[in-house]
Amino acid sequence: SSLTRADTEHLFAVLDRLRSEGVSLLYVSHFLEESRRVCSRFTVLRDGASVASGNLPEISNPELIRIMVGREVQDLYPRSARSMGENVFRVQALQGIEKPTDVTFSLRRGEVLGLFGLVGAGRSETLRAAFGLDAIRSGTVHLGNVDISTRSPRQRWEGGLGFLSENRKEDGLMLARSISENLFITRPGDLVRWGFWHPPSEHREAQAWMTHLDIRAHSHSQSVHELSGGNQQKVAFGRLMYHDSQVLLLDEPTRGIDVGSKVHIYRQIDAAASQGKAVVLASSYLPELLGVCDTIGVFHRGHLVALRPTDQWNEASLLAAAVEGGEPVSPDHPPER
C-alpha cells in the first residue's frame, strides 16, 4: 500500500512473469483497480468468512463493493452542498529541515484541499511541520488570524487544529489502551464530575460515538490493538471529531483499510466540510483525491508546484505534475482558486 506508482508497476510486471511461468498467485488488496490488473478470479472475505467468489471480469465494481461492505453503497465519494468561507488556515513560505521547501497555501472554511505527490515529495513533512511535530527553519503557520508557528502541538490542538498521522500504529493510537481512552484522551473534561472520572458518562458517550463512527467492537473498553485496521482508523479519526477540531490535517486517512471503512471516513470528511470545518487531505490514491476534494495541490521534490480546483485535474495531469514538477507556488503570486 505504500509503494510508489512506478514500484507498483514493477511489482505487477514480476507477477505477470511468474504467472506466465505457471506460478499460482494469491493477491490480497483493498484496491479494486489493482485486483483487476493482477487477478482473474476473486474471493471476498467479510467478518472472518468467505461471502462470495467468482470471475473478476463477470462482476462490476459497485457489486463487489456491495458484497465487501455487506450493504448497498449508493455513493462511494459523497459530496454534500459546501459553502466556502474565509481563509481559516495558512502556511506561508514554510521550510523544514529537509522538506518542505518554501511551501505556501491557504485553506478556506468548508473546503477539502487535497495534497498529492510521489512518496517522499513532501506532503507528510508539510503536515507534520504545520502541526508542530517537525522543526521548521523558516516560514509561518496561521490558524485564523493567529500565528501559531512557535506553538507546541498541544497548543495547536487546543486551538482547534487536528492532525491524523499516516501511521496509526506508531503515531496515531495508544494500541494497548481502550477505545474510549483513545477517543477521549484530548478532551477528558466532559467526562469528569466533581473532579472525578464518571464511568456512566464515559459509557454513554463511548457507545454514542461507536455507533456514529460504526466502530465494530465488543465494547468501548476493548483494547484498540484487537480491532481491525479499518476500525482502528475510525477510532483515530473519531478523536478529531470528538475534540471538535475546526481544521483537520489528514495524512493518508484511508491507507490499508477496507472499502466500507473508507466510505464511512469519506462521509465524515464530507460532513465536516459541510459544517464549515476545513480539511487538508494528503493521499497517494488518485480516485480518492478526485472524488473527495474541492482543490488539489501537487508536490514535487519538496515544493508545492501546482494548486488548482479539482475539476481542472485528472489522473494523468496529476501524475504528470508529480513527476515533472513545475514552477513552485509563490507566496507573492498565489494561484487563482
Summary of the structure (lengths in Angstrom):
residues: 337
radius of gyration: 20.8
end to end distance: 31.4
largest distance: 70.9
contacts: 1029
relative contact order: 0.15
helix: 40%
strand: 23%
